[in-house]
Amino acid sequence: MEGKEWYLEYEIQRDRPGLLGDVASLLGMLGINIITINGVDNLRRGMLLRSDESQQIENLEAILSNMENITITKLRSPKLRDRLAVRHGRYIQRDADDKKTFRFERDELGLLVDFMAELFKQDGHRLIGVRGMPRVGKTESVVASSVCANKRWLFISSTMLKQTIRDQLIDGEYAEDQIYIIDGIVSARRHSEKHWQLVREMMRMPVTKVVEHPDIFVEATEYDMNDFDYIIELRSTPDEEITYKNVDWRPHDDFSGPHQFDF
C-alpha cells in the first residue's frame, strides 16, 4: 500500500536542543514516514509525510497538541503551496482579498519558476496573468517555467529579443503541450483583426495561456479579470508600484514608438 501524503507544519514556541529529534522519533514510533522536511519562514518547520492509515495522523495530532514547545499550524493533505514551501523554505505570498493573486519579488525567481512550472504541468484550459514593471524578469520566468514543465512555448505577441506579432499559426504550432504567451500591451497596440482572431482562437483552446500585462489586455478586449485563473505579480522590491500611467497602449499603425520595448 502506497499510503497517503500529509503536510505537517508547526510553529516553534521554544527552540530547545533535540526538539526536531523528538518529533522525528514520534513519527517513527507511529509508523509515519518523513518524505521532506525544511524550515518554513521564521520559527516554523514544514514536513511532507506519508501514512498508511488516517488513524496514525489522528494519533500524531493528539500527541503534538499536548507538546509545550510547538503549536500545530497546519495538518492536511498537501497543497501546491505547501509542497513549494517545504522545497524552498518559504511560503508564496497570496493577496488577502484576491485569493488567485500571488506575489513574488525578483530575488524569488526560483520559487516563481517552480510555481508556474507546476501550473503548466496541469492539463486543460488555464489563463494566467503576469503583472510587473520593465526588466523585472516576467517573460524570462515564463520561458524558464515552460522548460521546467517540459513544455514548448510560443509567442503570440512579445517584445523579447525582437518584436513579435502573430496573425496565424502553422499546423505544428497547435498543440496541447504548448504554452502560449501574449503580451497585453503589444497586442493592444495591434490594429490587425487577424491578430485578434488568433488571440480569441487561443483563448478558446483547452491549453495554458499566459498574458503579460493582463490589466491592459482586458482594457483592450472583451475579456475581464474574472476570466483569469491566476494572477502573478512580480516586483523588484516589496513596495514597488506596478503602474501603466506612462504606457501608450492605444492602437498604432507602426511599432517604432518610444514605448515599444518599455515593458
Secondary structure, 3 states (H helix, E strand, C coil): CCCEEEEEEEEECCCCCCHHHHHHHHHHHCCCEEEEEEECCCCEEEEEEEECCHHHHHHHHHHHCCCCCEEEEEEECCCHHHHHHHHHCCCCEECCCCCCEEEEEHHHHHHHHHHHHHHHCCCCCEEEEEEECCCCCHHHHHHHHHHHCCCEEEEEEECCCCCEECCCCCHHHCCCCEEEEEEHHHHHCCCCHHHHHHHHHHHHCCCEEEEECHHHHHHHCCCCHHHCCEEEEEECCCCCCCCCCCCCCCCCCCCCCCCCCCC
